[in-house]
């Protein structure tokens, strides 16, 4: 409808073979503010209808000299020229059967002779307003359909991009099962798994506020930061700190992300868990919950750095069992009576030890609700570290025996600003990968190199004390102080990393040496004792993973041999 259509005069076609009545009706309606066109029979009316597409109303007498008014309402005529024009029939016949016949043929209203002009004016005005409203609604529906098509097309493109990123950034692993049911096309829940270069398995279950595209957009930074930092060998504490900082700075105040981040370290035989605003994560073995990692932190994206708590809960890695994690969409989902699914119901199924726990929980949730459409995104995850790492060992077994690498020596020396800018362990890992060094051995080497360099920079050059980490807020204080001292590095602050493979002094072994320009430090002793503490664990890990470890006076050079 044109923008100025509501301001133009409606046009009415009066069809009546009584010249006097035709003139009377036209004069009266013209005084009411309408444009009038006259016809005196069926033939005249057909010509006008076929040539004039701007008619708003047809005022039609039943008895005409060359036929009856109903002749103009034949189906083929309606389709060709007056399908949407409302019709008021004029007749002296008021028998119910006749009236029913008229309305069945498409008459909109009816007025009985002798004509009451006031009543006619009211009927005409009402019908014209009705048809104009129908035109407006039709136009709006057309615009809405076009908008809907565009929105669906854009959503499909966004969904494809979203799914592609998920596939790129989350690696599937044997022993990790994930069941996810989205509330909408986009999910606010996200389950990510990634192996670190050091061989640890990192898993993250995140749940953004809200649903659909808005929640998915909020959670996207989590995906990229998690993947990038795990790939560079960062610790859980550093990852959650950066995630929180990014969400605080880049998302609206009312948007945040609840998350559980798990690290399974096969070398240190431990599990580290940070839980912020998520349901508890359980270690389950033979139907029993052996440990519950409950939420002890605020969700990501709420607290500023100075009050954010990145501390983790650590337990020794049991010999058997698995981790079970889920979003609150599972335990809080209500049925028609308002009763939630409950955590107790989840644990009842755990105790029964079904062969397929995740499909069993999903099926019971559907039974509880009565359908498979839920009020929130639902995700359930099971992680079996034994299966994950045994699968990796099985896949590598054939390649380890086949690998043969010629002797080599590789050295990297960095000082000052380069120490702050350059992430050395990934560079070392990339070099070993490029020459075909075995993956499982690379993981061990990465862990050793990372800990050696961390000790050399943090304690040898920056003179930081690991004891600071023993306090409740110690990790944040430690990392903050480390950042301040890293900004003040000088060109005389130097760290040298050397790798030597298959030398005459160490056949079929890799020698790893790290030397710093500091005054030397005590790397500590007693690996078993150190593993029970929050500080000193890096030195203990080096000793556990190496065949031999030597520290050279005054303590600024360390050498390890790896089989």
C-alpha positions as CSV (number, residue, x, y, z in Angstrom):
1,X,0.0,0.0,0.0
2,X,1.4,3.5,-0.9
3,X,2.5,5.6,2.0
4,X,-0.2,8.2,1.3
5,X,-3.0,5.7,0.7
6,X,-4.6,6.4,4.1
7,X,-5.0,10.1,3.1
8,X,-6.7,9.5,-0.3
9,X,-10.5,9.3,-0.7
10,X,-11.9,5.7,-1.0
11,X,-13.7,5.0,-4.3
12,X,-17.1,3.3,-4.4
13,X,-18.8,1.8,-7.4
14,X,-22.6,2.1,-7.3
15,X,-24.4,-0.4,-9.5
16,X,-28.1,0.2,-9.8
17,X,-30.4,0.5,-12.9
18,X,-32.7,2.9,-11.1
19,X,-31.3,6.3,-12.2
20,X,-32.8,8.2,-9.4
21,X,-31.7,5.8,-6.7
22,X,-28.2,5.6,-8.2
23,X,-27.9,9.4,-8.2
24,X,-29.2,9.6,-4.7
25,X,-26.7,7.1,-3.4
26,X,-23.8,8.8,-5.2
27,X,-24.7,12.2,-3.9
28,X,-25.2,11.0,-0.3
29,X,-21.9,9.1,-0.2
30,X,-20.0,11.9,-1.9
31,X,-21.1,14.2,0.9
32,X,-19.6,11.5,3.3
33,X,-16.2,12.0,1.7
34,X,-16.0,9.2,-0.9
35,X,-15.3,9.2,-4.6
36,X,-18.2,7.7,-6.6
37,X,-18.3,5.8,-9.9
38,X,-21.8,4.8,-11.4
39,X,-22.9,1.8,-13.4
40,X,-26.5,1.0,-14.5
41,X,-26.2,-2.7,-15.3
42,X,-24.1,-5.8,-15.3
43,X,-22.4,-4.9,-18.6
44,X,-21.4,-1.4,-17.5
45,X,-20.1,-2.7,-14.1
46,X,-17.9,-5.4,-15.8
47,X,-16.2,-2.8,-18.0
48,X,-15.5,-0.5,-15.0
49,X,-14.3,-3.4,-12.8
50,X,-11.9,-4.6,-15.5
51,X,-10.4,-1.1,-16.1
52,X,-10.4,0.3,-12.6
53,X,-8.2,-1.5,-10.0
54,X,-8.5,1.2,-7.4
55,X,-12.0,0.5,-6.2
56,X,-12.5,0.1,-2.5
57,X,-16.2,-1.0,-2.3
58,X,-18.9,-2.3,-4.6
59,X,-22.5,-1.2,-3.7
60,X,-24.6,-3.7,-5.8
61,X,-28.3,-3.8,-6.4
62,X,-29.6,-7.4,-6.9
63,X,-32.2,-6.8,-9.6
64,X,-30.6,-5.1,-12.7
65,X,-32.0,-4.5,-16.2
66,X,-29.5,-6.9,-17.9
67,X,-29.2,-9.5,-15.2
68,X,-28.8,-9.8,-11.4
69,X,-26.1,-8.4,-9.2
70,X,-24.9,-12.0,-8.4
71,X,-23.7,-12.3,-12.0
72,X,-20.8,-10.1,-11.0
73,X,-19.8,-12.5,-8.3
74,X,-19.2,-15.6,-10.4
75,X,-16.0,-17.3,-9.3
76,X,-14.1,-16.6,-12.6
77,X,-15.1,-12.9,-12.4
78,X,-14.1,-12.6,-8.8
79,X,-10.7,-14.0,-9.6
80,X,-10.2,-11.6,-12.5
81,X,-11.2,-8.2,-11.1
82,X,-12.8,-7.9,-7.7
83,X,-11.4,-10.6,-5.5
84,X,-10.5,-8.3,-2.7
85,X,-13.2,-5.7,-3.1
86,X,-15.9,-5.9,-0.4
87,X,-19.6,-6.0,-1.6
88,X,-22.7,-4.6,-0.1
89,X,-25.8,-6.2,-1.7
90,X,-29.0,-4.1,-1.9
91,X,-32.4,-5.9,-2.2
92,X,-35.9,-6.0,-0.8
93,X,-35.6,-9.8,-0.3
94,X,-34.8,-10.5,3.4
95,X,-35.6,-14.3,3.4
96,X,-32.9,-16.2,5.4
97,X,-32.2,-18.6,2.5
98,X,-31.6,-15.7,0.1
99,X,-29.3,-13.9,2.6
100,X,-27.4,-17.1,3.2
101,X,-26.9,-17.6,-0.5
102,X,-25.6,-14.1,-0.9
103,X,-23.0,-14.4,1.9
104,X,-22.0,-17.8,0.5
105,X,-21.2,-16.1,-2.8
106,X,-18.9,-13.6,-1.2
107,X,-21.2,-10.7,-0.2
108,X,-19.7,-8.8,2.7
109,X,-22.8,-7.1,4.0
110,X,-26.5,-6.6,3.1
111,X,-28.9,-3.7,3.2
112,X,-32.7,-4.0,2.8
113,X,-34.8,-1.6,0.7
114,X,-36.1,0.9,1.4
115,X,-32.5,2.1,2.2
116,X,-31.7,3.7,5.5
117,X,-29.0,6.1,4.4
118,X,-27.5,6.5,7.9
119,X,-27.2,2.8,8.3
120,X,-25.7,2.6,4.8
121,X,-23.1,5.2,5.7
122,X,-22.1,3.2,8.8
123,X,-21.8,-0.1,6.9
124,X,-19.8,1.5,4.1
125,X,-17.4,3.2,6.6
126,X,-16.9,0.0,8.5
127,X,-16.2,-2.2,5.5
128,X,-13.7,0.3,4.0
129,X,-11.8,0.6,7.2
130,X,-11.8,-3.2,7.5
131,X,-10.4,-3.7,4.0
132,X,-7.8,-1.0,4.5
133,X,-6.7,-2.8,7.7
134,X,-6.5,-6.1,5.8
135,X,-4.3,-4.4,3.2
136,X,-2.0,-3.1,5.9
137,X,-1.9,-6.5,7.6
138,X,-1.1,-8.2,4.3
139,X,1.7,-5.7,3.6
140,X,3.1,-6.2,7.0
141,X,2.9,-10.0,6.7
142,X,4.8,-9.8,3.4
143,X,7.5,-7.7,5.0
144,X,7.6,-10.1,8.0
145,X,8.0,-13.1,5.7
146,X,10.8,-11.3,3.9
147,X,12.5,-10.5,7.2
148,X,12.0,-14.1,8.4
149,X,13.6,-15.5,5.2
150,X,16.6,-13.1,5.6
151,X,16.9,-14.0,9.3
152,X,16.7,-17.7,8.6
153,X,19.4,-17.4,5.8
154,X,21.7,-15.4,8.1
155,X,21.1,-17.8,10.9
156,X,22.0,-20.7,8.7
157,X,25.3,-19.0,7.8
158,X,26.0,-18.2,11.4
159,X,25.2,-21.7,12.5
160,X,27.5,-23.2,9.9
161,X,30.3,-20.9,11.1
162,X,29.6,-21.7,14.7
163,X,29.6,-25.4,14.1
164,X,32.8,-25.2,12.1
165,X,34.6,-23.4,14.9
166,X,33.4,-25.9,17.4
167,X,34.8,-28.8,15.2
168,X,38.1,-26.9,14.7
169,X,38.6,-26.0,18.3
170,X,37.4,-29.1,20.1
171,X,39.2,-32.4,19.4
172,X,37.3,-35.7,19.8
173,X,38.9,-38.2,22.0
174,X,38.3,-41.8,22.8
175,X,36.9,-42.1,26.3
176,X,35.1,-38.7,26.2
177,X,31.3,-38.8,25.7
178,X,29.2,-35.7,25.3
179,X,25.4,-35.4,24.9
180,X,24.0,-31.9,24.2
181,X,20.5,-30.8,23.5
182,X,20.1,-27.2,22.4
183,X,17.1,-25.0,23.5
184,X,17.4,-23.2,20.1
185,X,19.4,-23.3,16.9
186,X,22.4,-22.0,18.8
187,X,23.5,-23.5,22.1
188,X,24.6,-21.5,25.2
189,X,26.3,-24.7,26.4
190,X,29.7,-25.7,25.1
191,X,31.8,-28.7,25.8
192,X,35.5,-28.5,24.8
193,X,38.3,-31.0,24.9
194,X,42.0,-30.4,24.0
195,X,45.3,-32.0,24.7
196,X,48.1,-29.7,25.8
197,X,51.6,-30.1,24.3
198,X,52.7,-31.5,27.7
199,X,50.2,-34.4,27.4
200,X,47.6,-33.2,29.9
201,X,43.9,-33.5,28.9
202,X,41.9,-30.3,29.3
203,X,38.1,-30.4,29.4
204,X,35.7,-27.4,29.8
205,X,32.0,-27.4,30.1
206,X,30.6,-23.8,29.9
207,X,27.1,-22.4,30.2
208,X,26.4,-18.8,29.1
209,X,23.5,-16.8,30.4
210,X,20.4,-16.8,28.2
211,X,19.7,-18.9,25.1
212,X,20.2,-19.0,21.4
213,X,22.4,-16.7,19.4
214,X,23.0,-14.1,22.2
215,X,24.3,-16.9,24.5
216,X,26.4,-18.4,21.7
217,X,28.0,-15.0,21.0
218,X,28.9,-14.6,24.7
219,X,30.5,-18.0,24.8
220,X,32.6,-17.6,21.6
221,X,35.6,-15.9,23.3
222,X,35.7,-18.9,25.7
223,X,36.3,-21.2,22.7
224,X,39.2,-19.4,21.2
225,X,41.0,-18.5,24.4
226,X,40.6,-22.0,25.8
227,X,42.1,-23.6,22.6
228,X,44.9,-21.1,22.3
229,X,46.1,-21.2,25.9
230,X,45.8,-25.0,26.2
231,X,47.8,-25.3,23.0
232,X,50.5,-23.1,24.5
233,X,50.7,-25.2,27.7
234,X,49.2,-22.7,30.1
235,X,47.9,-23.9,33.5
236,X,44.2,-24.0,34.6
237,X,44.7,-20.9,36.8
238,X,46.1,-18.8,34.0
239,X,43.4,-20.0,31.5
240,X,40.4,-19.1,33.8
241,X,42.1,-15.8,34.7
242,X,42.4,-14.8,31.1
243,X,38.8,-16.0,30.3
244,X,37.4,-13.9,33.1
245,X,39.4,-10.9,32.1
246,X,38.2,-11.2,28.5
247,X,34.5,-11.6,29.4
248,X,34.6,-8.8,32.0
249,X,36.0,-6.4,29.4
250,X,34.1,-7.5,26.2
251,X,30.6,-8.6,27.3
252,X,27.7,-6.7,28.8
253,X,27.3,-6.6,32.6
254,X,24.3,-8.9,32.7
255,X,26.2,-11.5,30.6
256,X,28.4,-14.1,32.2
257,X,29.6,-17.7,31.7
258,X,29.4,-20.5,34.3
259,X,32.1,-23.0,33.7
260,X,33.9,-26.1,34.9
261,X,37.5,-26.5,33.7
262,X,39.3,-29.8,34.3
263,X,42.9,-30.8,33.7
264,X,43.9,-34.4,33.9
265,X,47.7,-34.7,34.2
266,X,48.9,-38.3,33.5
267,X,52.5,-37.5,34.5
268,X,51.8,-36.0,37.9
269,X,48.8,-38.4,38.3
270,X,46.5,-35.6,39.4
271,X,43.2,-33.9,38.5
272,X,42.8,-30.1,38.8
273,X,39.3,-28.6,38.7
274,X,38.1,-25.0,38.7
275,X,34.3,-24.8,39.1
276,X,32.6,-21.4,38.8
277,X,28.8,-21.5,39.0
278,X,28.3,-24.9,37.5
279,X,26.7,-28.0,39.1
280,X,29.2,-30.3,40.8
281,X,31.6,-32.4,38.8
282,X,31.8,-36.0,40.2
283,X,34.5,-38.6,40.1
284,X,32.6,-41.8,39.8
285,X,33.8,-45.4,40.2
286,X,31.7,-48.6,40.2
287,X,28.5,-46.6,40.8
288,X,29.9,-44.6,43.7
289,X,30.8,-40.9,43.9
290,X,34.3,-40.9,45.3
291,X,34.8,-37.1,45.0
292,X,32.6,-34.1,44.4
293,X,34.1,-30.9,42.9
294,X,31.4,-28.4,43.9
295,X,31.3,-24.8,42.7
296,X,33.4,-22.6,45.0
297,X,33.8,-19.7,42.6
298,X,31.7,-17.0,40.8
299,X,31.0,-17.5,37.1
300,X,33.4,-16.0,34.6
301,X,32.8,-12.4,33.5
302,X,31.6,-11.0,36.9
303,X,34.5,-10.2,39.1
304,X,37.5,-7.9,38.3
305,X,41.0,-9.2,38.4
306,X,41.8,-8.0,41.8
307,X,39.1,-10.1,43.5
308,X,38.8,-13.0,41.0
309,X,39.8,-16.4,42.5
310,X,41.6,-18.8,40.1
311,X,42.5,-21.4,42.7
312,X,41.8,-25.1,41.8
313,X,40.9,-28.2,43.7
314,X,43.4,-31.0,43.2
315,X,43.1,-34.7,43.9
316,X,45.3,-37.6,42.9
317,X,44.2,-39.4,39.8
318,X,42.5,-42.6,40.8
319,X,43.4,-45.8,39.0
320,X,39.8,-46.3,37.7
321,X,36.6,-44.4,37.2
322,X,35.4,-41.4,35.3
323,X,34.4,-37.8,35.6
324,X,30.7,-36.8,35.2
325,X,29.8,-33.2,34.5
326,X,26.5,-31.6,33.4
327,X,24.9,-28.2,33.0
328,X,22.0,-27.0,35.2
329,X,19.7,-27.6,32.3
330,X,19.6,-31.2,33.3
331,X,19.0,-31.2,37.1
332,X,16.7,-28.1,37.0
333,X,14.5,-29.1,34.0
334,X,10.9,-29.2,35.2
335,X,8.0,-31.3,34.1
336,X,4.4,-30.2,33.5
337,X,3.8,-30.2,37.3
338,X,6.8,-28.0,38.0
339,X,9.0,-30.8,39.5
340,X,12.7,-30.6,38.6
341,X,14.7,-33.6,37.4
342,X,17.0,-33.1,40.5
343,X,20.6,-34.1,41.2
344,X,19.4,-37.0,43.4
345,X,17.8,-38.5,40.3
346,X,21.0,-38.2,38.4
347,X,23.0,-39.9,41.2
348,X,20.4,-42.7,41.4
349,X,21.2,-43.6,37.8
350,X,24.9,-43.3,38.5
351,X,24.5,-45.9,41.3
352,X,22.7,-48.3,38.9
353,X,25.7,-48.3,36.6
354,X,23.8,-48.5,33.3
355,X,25.9,-49.6,30.3
356,X,25.3,-46.2,28.5
357,X,24.9,-43.6,31.3
358,X,24.5,-40.5,29.0
359,X,21.8,-42.0,26.7
360,X,20.1,-43.4,29.8
361,X,20.0,-40.0,31.5
362,X,18.8,-38.3,28.3
363,X,16.0,-40.9,27.9
364,X,14.9,-40.5,31.5
365,X,14.9,-36.7,31.1
366,X,12.5,-37.0,28.1
367,X,10.3,-39.3,30.1
368,X,10.3,-36.8,33.0
369,X,9.3,-33.9,30.8
370,X,7.0,-35.8,28.4
371,X,8.7,-34.5,25.3
372,X,12.2,-33.7,23.9
373,X,11.7,-29.9,24.1
374,X,13.3,-28.3,27.1
375,X,13.4,-24.9,28.9
376,X,17.2,-24.7,28.7
377,X,20.2,-26.1,26.9
378,X,21.1,-29.5,28.4
379,X,24.6,-31.0,28.3
380,X,26.0,-34.2,29.9
381,X,29.6,-35.2,29.7
382,X,31.6,-38.3,30.9
383,X,35.4,-38.3,30.8
384,X,37.3,-41.6,31.3
385,X,41.0,-40.7,31.6
386,X,42.1,-44.3,31.5
387,X,40.5,-44.8,28.1
388,X,41.8,-41.5,26.8
389,X,45.5,-42.1,27.6
390,X,45.4,-45.9,26.9
391,X,44.0,-45.1,23.4
392,X,46.8,-42.6,22.8
393,X,49.4,-45.1,23.9
394,X,47.9,-47.8,21.6
395,X,47.9,-45.4,18.6
396,X,51.5,-44.4,19.2
397,X,52.9,-47.9,19.8
398,X,53.5,-48.7,16.1
399,X,55.0,-45.3,15.3
400,X,57.5,-45.3,18.2
401,X,59.3,-48.4,17.0
402,X,59.5,-47.1,13.4
403,X,60.8,-43.6,14.3
404,X,64.5,-43.0,13.6
405,X,66.0,-39.5,14.0
406,X,69.6,-38.6,13.2
407,X,71.6,-37.0,16.0
408,X,71.0,-33.2,16.4
409,X,71.7,-30.2,18.6
410,X,69.3,-27.3,18.9
411,X,69.8,-24.2,21.0
412,X,67.7,-21.1,21.6
413,X,69.0,-18.0,23.6
414,X,66.7,-15.2,24.5
415,X,67.1,-12.1,26.6
416,X,65.3,-9.0,27.8
417,X,62.1,-8.1,25.9
418,X,62.3,-11.3,23.9
419,X,61.9,-13.4,27.0
420,X,58.5,-11.7,27.7
421,X,57.3,-11.8,24.1
422,X,58.4,-15.3,23.1
423,X,56.7,-18.5,24.3
424,X,59.6,-20.9,24.2
425,X,58.0,-24.4,24.9
426,X,55.7,-24.3,21.8
427,X,58.7,-23.3,19.7
428,X,60.6,-26.3,21.1
429,X,57.6,-28.6,20.5
430,X,57.2,-27.4,17.0
431,X,60.9,-28.1,16.2
432,X,60.7,-31.6,17.6
433,X,57.5,-32.3,15.7
434,X,59.0,-31.0,12.4
435,X,61.9,-33.6,12.7
436,X,59.5,-36.5,13.5
437,X,60.2,-36.8,17.3
438,X,57.6,-39.1,18.8
439,X,54.4,-37.4,20.1
440,X,54.2,-39.1,23.5
441,X,57.9,-38.3,24.1
442,X,57.2,-34.7,22.9
443,X,54.6,-34.4,25.6
444,X,57.1,-35.4,28.2
445,X,59.7,-33.1,26.9
446,X,57.3,-30.2,26.7
447,X,56.4,-30.6,30.4
448,X,60.1,-30.8,31.4
449,X,61.1,-27.8,29.2
450,X,58.1,-25.7,30.5
451,X,59.0,-26.4,34.1
452,X,62.7,-25.8,33.6
453,X,62.1,-22.5,31.8
454,X,59.5,-21.4,34.4
455,X,62.0,-22.0,37.2
456,X,64.8,-20.2,35.3
457,X,62.7,-17.1,34.5
458,X,60.5,-16.9,37.7
459,X,63.1,-17.9,40.3
460,X,66.5,-17.5,38.6
461,X,65.9,-14.1,36.9
462,X,62.8,-12.6,38.5
463,X,63.6,-14.0,42.0
464,X,60.0,-14.9,42.7
465,X,59.2,-17.3,45.6
466,X,56.8,-20.3,44.9
467,X,55.8,-20.1,48.6
468,X,53.5,-17.2,47.7
469,X,51.2,-19.7,46.0
470,X,50.4,-21.4,49.3
471,X,48.2,-18.5,50.4
472,X,44.5,-18.5,49.4
473,X,45.0,-15.6,47.0
474,X,48.5,-16.7,46.2
475,X,48.2,-17.6,42.5
476,X,46.7,-14.2,41.6
477,X,49.3,-12.4,43.6
478,X,52.1,-14.5,42.1
479,X,51.0,-13.9,38.5
480,X,50.4,-10.2,39.1
481,X,53.9,-9.8,40.6
482,X,55.4,-11.9,37.8
483,X,53.8,-9.6,35.2
484,X,55.2,-6.5,36.9
485,X,58.8,-7.9,37.0
486,X,58.6,-9.2,33.4
487,X,58.0,-5.6,32.3
488,X,61.4,-4.6,33.8
489,X,63.5,-7.3,32.1
490,X,66.9,-6.1,30.8
491,X,69.1,-7.3,27.9
492,X,71.5,-8.8,30.5
493,X,68.7,-11.2,31.6
494,X,69.3,-14.3,29.5
495,X,67.9,-17.8,29.3
496,X,69.5,-20.5,27.1
497,X,67.7,-23.7,26.1
498,X,69.7,-26.6,24.6
499,X,68.5,-29.9,23.2
500,X,70.9,-32.6,22.2
501,X,69.8,-36.0,20.8
502,X,71.7,-39.2,20.6
503,X,75.1,-37.8,21.5
504,X,78.1,-40.2,22.3
505,X,77.6,-39.4,26.0
506,X,73.8,-40.3,25.9
507,X,72.9,-42.9,23.3
508,X,69.1,-42.9,22.4
509,X,68.4,-40.1,24.9
510,X,67.6,-36.5,24.7
511,X,69.6,-34.1,26.8
512,X,67.7,-31.0,27.9
513,X,69.7,-28.1,29.4
514,X,68.4,-24.7,30.6
515,X,70.8,-22.0,31.9
516,X,69.9,-18.6,33.1
517,X,71.9,-15.4,34.0
518,X,70.6,-15.3,37.5
519,X,72.5,-15.9,40.8
520,X,71.2,-19.4,41.2
521,X,68.4,-20.9,43.3
522,X,67.6,-24.1,45.1
523,X,65.3,-26.2,42.9
524,X,64.2,-28.2,46.0
525,X,64.4,-31.9,46.7
526,X,62.0,-34.7,47.6
527,X,59.7,-35.3,44.6
528,X,57.0,-37.1,46.6
529,X,56.8,-34.4,49.2
530,X,56.7,-31.6,46.7
531,X,53.8,-33.2,44.8
532,X,51.7,-32.8,47.9
533,X,52.3,-29.1,48.0
534,X,51.1,-26.2,45.9
535,X,54.7,-24.9,45.5
536,X,57.7,-26.8,44.3
537,X,55.7,-29.1,42.2
538,X,57.5,-28.2,39.0
539,X,60.9,-29.3,40.2
540,X,59.3,-32.6,41.4
541,X,57.7,-33.1,38.0
542,X,61.1,-32.7,36.3
543,X,62.6,-35.3,38.5
544,X,59.7,-37.7,38.0
545,X,59.7,-37.5,34.1
546,X,63.5,-37.6,33.6
547,X,66.0,-40.5,33.7
548,X,68.5,-38.3,35.5
549,X,68.7,-34.6,36.7
550,X,71.8,-32.6,37.4
551,X,71.9,-29.1,38.9
552,X,75.2,-27.1,38.4
553,X,76.4,-24.6,41.0
554,X,75.4,-22.0,41.8
555,X,72.0,-23.3,40.7
556,X,71.4,-21.4,37.5
557,X,71.9,-24.4,35.2
558,X,70.0,-27.7,35.1
559,X,70.4,-30.7,32.8
560,X,68.0,-33.6,32.4
561,X,68.2,-36.8,30.3
562,X,65.0,-38.2,28.8
563,X,64.7,-41.8,27.5
